[in-house]
Every structure is written in structure tokens, then in C-alpha cells.
Amino acid sequence: MPKKKHKRPWPVFIAIVLAMIVGTLLGKNQTLFGISFYSVFDVFGNIFLNALTLVVVPLVSSSIITGIARIGGEQSFGRLGLKMFAFYLGTSLIAILIGLFFVNMIHPGVAGSMPIEPDQHQTAVAQLQTNMPQSQALVNVLMQIVPSNIVAAFSQTQMLGLIFFSLLFGYAVSKIDPHPSSILQGFWQGVFQAMIKITHMVMKFLPYGVFCLVAKVFMTTGLQSLGSLALFFLTVILGLATFMFIGLSILLKMVGRVKPMRHLKAMSPALVTAFSTSSSSATLPITIDCVEKRAGVSNRICSLVIPLGTSINMSGSALYECVAAMFVAQVYGIEISIVTQFLVVFMALITSIGVAGIPSASLVAILVILKVIGLPPEGIGLFIAVDRLLDMCRTTVNVYSDSCCAVLVARSEGEDEVLTRELVSDVD
């Protein structure tokens, strides 16, 4: 089982390089037996996107319901739970705003001058104007949060209503009688595990899906799209580094009153594992061991904060989702208003709660955000070439953010020995 979770990224990287070469050499008009290579890559790329979109509704809803139902039923939830959520939401919001700052400052989609077909541009603009008219934008957002028909919201993938209902339903499940509550939690946990299994099945075809999507982009744009990709990569890395080494360090120093470098050293084994596996779930045992034995956080707090944070505290993923959505809008030449940027921030914050701790799971959340703000889902093909490497980076930030939340909660609970004694043990 561990072998399956620690898949090497080389097939994806090889697929990306081959797609760049093939797409650039073939161009958009090359055919074989009257069949356009571009149309073939377009069809198979869209099939891969459909397979990803297939799991969006059940995966997000079951993840949120099981997570909220579990923590809502904790005996020690109370004050500790409020502190956890305050740190989770606070750190994720800080990360998103940092990402929004860099993407608006660097403008990777604009500076790269990646050309988009006129019909694609017109479609994207029309969808955005239809979904989010400027005069009614905020009203529409508020109306979508509380749907009148949850079945319709599920069938039409209205993510704001789906997320609100899942939060409400999960909390209600934790408050009903134990027997029906356990049945419902078991059901939704089963749905969640089944969706994770399906996602793993889809991800087995990730190199092929990536090849088709990247080849399609390079058939249209050629090597000039590398400039835009490089700027997008730089934007995300700058955002993640600023959040991890400056934002979280300030919180540890000012709020937790501990030395950030000492905590970074304590968490190094978990961070290396997170980077190599791209999975916060696979890293969970090592994260717990580092936080408890090396950072000195009590088992009472560590056993609650870290597993929960692995499920709902995805600060690095939230930053990435925000930057990716803004990047796609910039590439399509669409001016994003302040209201719509607020919606992107809100959706990145909420969808990061439902992101599974598995490789490339953020792609599912990005599809959700693109749909809500009216951009075509094939927009992920514009940056998927660098997604695998950035996935390793944002997973590392996710794990480090979870550990920082545990330290901050422990310090707020009066645990003065946290990060003040020698590291107890190493982690294999």
C-alpha cells in the first residue's frame, strides 16, 4: 500500500516534455488520414477533464460532511475547536491574499502574451457576463449560497449551495442521536473513500491527460507559452515562499512566541516526505510524530489538530487555486472586477476545505472555481504542465501550516514547553 501512495512523478514530467515537443512540431493544422491531431488531443483532453469533474460533487460534499460531523461530535471541541478554526481560516485567508497580491502584481497571464482563439475568448466573456453580471454580482453570490432546491444544486454543480448545505448537514449529523448519526457518518465516509478510490483511478491516466492538454496548448501557442508558464510558476512559488517563511514565521514569533527556525528544523522530516509524496494524507503519521515528539506539542492537541488540519486546512492549495483562477482569466483577456476577485478568494477559502490530501487534488477545486466565475474548465490546460511540481511545493506548505496551527493552539492553551526543549527524537 505505501508503494502506491509514493508514486514517482517522472511519467508526468516525461509526458509534459513530450507534449511540448509534439505540440510545437505538429502545429494546429497537421492531419493524418484527414483527422486533425488537434481535435484528437482536444477530445481526449476533455475526456480527462470530464473524469476529474465527475467526482467533484460527491467528493467535496462527502469530505465536508464527514469532517464537520466528526469535529462537531468531539467532546473537547468547544473552545479548542474555535481556536482551531480561527487559525485554519486565518492562515488560509492570509495565504490567498498573498497569492492574489502576487498574481495582480506580476500578471503572469498578461505578460506571457499567450494568444487565445477569438471564439474561446468570446465564449469565456459571455459565460462570465451571464453568470456574474456586474450590477447583480454580489446579489447573485448571496442567492447561490442558500439554494431553494438542494437536488437541483447538486445536479447543476452549484458549488456555493452545495458547500453551504454540506457544512449545515455535517453539523446537524453531529447533533442527532448517536445511532442514526453513526449510520450517516459511516455512509458519507464510505462515499468519501469511494470517491478517493475513483480519483486514484483517474489519476492513473494523469500522464496521458496531461500530454493531451499540454500538446493542445502548444499546438496553438508554440514555445511562446513557456514565458507565461514560467511567470505563473514564479508567481506561485513567490506566494508559497512568502506565506511559509514570512507569514507563518510572523505568527509563530508574535502569536506563539516561539522561534520559527526551531520549528522548521523540527518539522524537516515531515516536510521532506510531503514534498516527495505530494500527499498530506500519506505524510500524516510522520507529521504527527514530528509535532508531538520533535516540537513538543501534547498528544491531546496534536491528535485533534493535525488529522483535522490534514482534511480541511489546505493553505498552500488555497493560494494555488486563487492564483490559477486569476491566471486563466488573465490569459483569456478578461478583466476581473473587485467583486469577482472577492468571489475567487471566498471560493478558494471554501473549496480548500474539501480538497482531498492526495496528489493533484487541487485540480478538482480549481475546476469548481472556474465554473463559478464563468471560465471554461479547459483553462487548466494552460498551467497543468507545471502542476505536478507545484503540487509538491504546495503540499509541503500545507503540512507546515498544519504544524504551525498545532503549535499556536498548544501555546494558546498554556503549553510553555513547546519548542523550548531539545528535539526528542528523529523520524525515519
Steps between C-alpha positions, in 0.01 A plus 500: 500500500773759580652433160181610328493827692860588420483499122785670324413811296728413208224367267320835530816701441586285196145544366533880539831516312372275220179703474698823465712350222212329316266800529762745375610279207152401382323833525125538495431407136691171470280203401526125448250325270292815513484501880644802677749424778367807680145362506625162628692660787203728566259206532720289726599802707134584557426138592767526769349827624155340509640213706639751749175697507307177553615473862464868592153499659520175700865552600459857628167438672603172670835649611336801664214302655727236656748760623240727660303206645815359658620820664149610596464185708831537683455530875794741522391706203375821669770758556772287338290459186442875471874563529576239234250644255623853566857395416392286202289773339743775597809335353315394184366852449848647547637252243227584247551875537876456453433300182251764378758773562770328295272399212372860471852639526672264255205436260642168373217443252530847346879527496536162331295621200348156451255534207151356535265424214233772448211254539643373829543857624145597403361187666687570823388864507139403427503237775646746750247770413213251513601347831618816673340821366675797659186664640377177657829326580490519879126426512548194279777370723288536812200336333709203388624432854155389621330298221126447496545146364804306614440223244512758222813652655668158497392418144604841363829503699413824679799481731415786736166341591654153514773611741253688723266201517790263572621717788148524642427130451830390652441710811142370532622138473730558799208621712241225445467170693818288498358202308365683190797735520747211478305352206507828308867560579582147386307554177671830413838363604439213259407745224815701572725194488334381180555841338864495609534158338342629177731804511801267533370305199468820297846614610649184352424662164650834608807475268274436199256777596786740559656406165178578311430826682855632477543393136177682414627822659838482325333424164325836529768712666833333431799563723385852588266347761812405698536864602152507647551165674830618647336813638210296641748262664695794642181663633391188686848432641536860620157481663567168672846607619370833632219330689717220640816691595355843580128469576514187715831606659343826616207308652735259679715786630232754592206278598668175608814667639722220369799497265388433139833343398480252785155391387615475138784273611263289710266448205770429239438121473127556438570778249738280301240221496225739394711636214589153371151347527279804415253359752424653839298188586795270430721731709254507793674241726836676465339841551342385828830349615692821422247730665471287813854370552718764334294817556370392840126551445282287730321195365165652605539786254712325237257208456214741430660791315727315253253240361231768471743742339597237245134488395401867501808725541648524152660845504748431221229348282271799565775738385561291189130483410467878522808565284394234244148643459632855459766375257238336276294821501807705404588262218147530358533878521213540745508786747407364842309749713556548873173319570604200291844500661323491835305199371825331391647556848183367665482194274872424548448519876195274498607245238837453670300341784376232264833426331608140564855448624612317186720604204350755256171521695507881464415457130150395608462813714628724220237355266239601758630859519522536122140383469373742764666806343397391151830394345531184284641195682752434222683801642691262727684382191679837503694418818474124548851459357646637825229371735686188612806686625288772661292224661811383685567855618147583616467166682813590696343835591173326598679267742710782648188715546326215686797466734509876562131494591570220751782701658288817519205315655731325749662829602158663541404211729795573728748235381818694574737213420418502127818550294693599813674167563742288299355295220393168652551265209558470134252367247602234254 
